[in-house]
Amino acid sequence: MNFNLLIENLTNPALLFFVLGIIAVYLKSDLEIPPNSSKFISLYLLFAIGFKGGQELSHETFTSEIGWSMLFGIALSMIIPLYTFFILKRRLSVYDAGAIAAAYGSVSAVTFVTAVSFLEAQQLSLHGHMVAIMALMESPAIIMGLLLISAFAKEENKSIKKRAVMKHSFTNGSVLLILGSLVIGFLASDKQAEGIKPFTNDLFKGFLAIFLLDMGISSGKKLKAFFSFGWYPFIFATLIPLFNGILTAIVSSFITDDITNRFMFAILAASASYIAVPAAMKISVPKANPGLFLPMALAVTFPLNITLGMPIYFLIVQNT
């Protein structure tokens, strides 16, 4: 492994702010990001990445490769929940297995945003259609998790509000904002986009660092309760993302030769949703335990991907 790349990622200010958040919790500090500010920053990050992606997309010519890439992304978000559900069902309830499978089939927008910063540090830029693919991967995973729970839950299937979760998977705020910003960025001319460039570009890394500080605080608060479930969830949340990311980094070579696209596919496959899926499962599957799938995605998989995962996936796409 390229240890310089690993060290560079481990000393990234955004990541160190995440660690600071965890340390603050264990020191019992009163450090916190106000909820309204945290929500604003998360909306800003989605807006900025969507708008910049739309601008990039406006300069791309739609090709068969982009079409196949979109289908590949959707296929990933359906296949990952399918096999992870059966792994999880061996040790967990059907409801928890379905919710966790949906989370790992879906994507983390913040991990995606952090990966964009990682590419920029390597003097590489994101292709706009990958933003659209990220947004497209949210809903299929949620729907697949719901269908698996419906098929294997022997009782109380009526309690699963299928129509509500279907609607939420397509209209939840993160999906709507990222898609809307993508379209607006696509329609805006270069001259119009230049007017808000200081907001969408120059402030981006600073807001990302503050957001990751908030994520670190949230993760630190959930870690103790999470470990009460034993080692199985921790092992799953560590090994499955690495497996998904490494396999996708290799298989994506059949879809595209572009290393940035392959790297982003690996990140999308390795990440786990801790915003859209928990919100959807709260509506549709109240029996699923958020104290289990939230820390798995946020406190284990997220830091794993932004520390070890990104250098590993990048190294693979560079050499295969």
Buried (B, 14 or more C-beta within 10 A) or exposed (E): EEEEBBEBBBEBBBBBBBBBBBBBBEEEEEBBBEEEEBEBBBBBBBBBBBBBBBBBBBEEEEEEBBEEBBEBBBEBBBBBBBEBBEBBBEEBBBBBBBBBBBBBBBBBBBBBBBBBBBBEEBEBEBBBBBBBBBBBBBBBBBBBBBBBBBEBBEEEEEEBBBEEBBEBBBEBBBBEBBBBBBBBBBEBEEEEBEEBEEBBEEEBEEBBBBBBBBBBBBBBBBBEEBEEBEEEBBEBBBEBBBBBBBBBBBBBBEBBEBBBBBBBBBBBBBBBBBBBBBBBBBBBBEBBBBEBBBBBBBBBBBBBBBBBBBBBBBBBBBEE
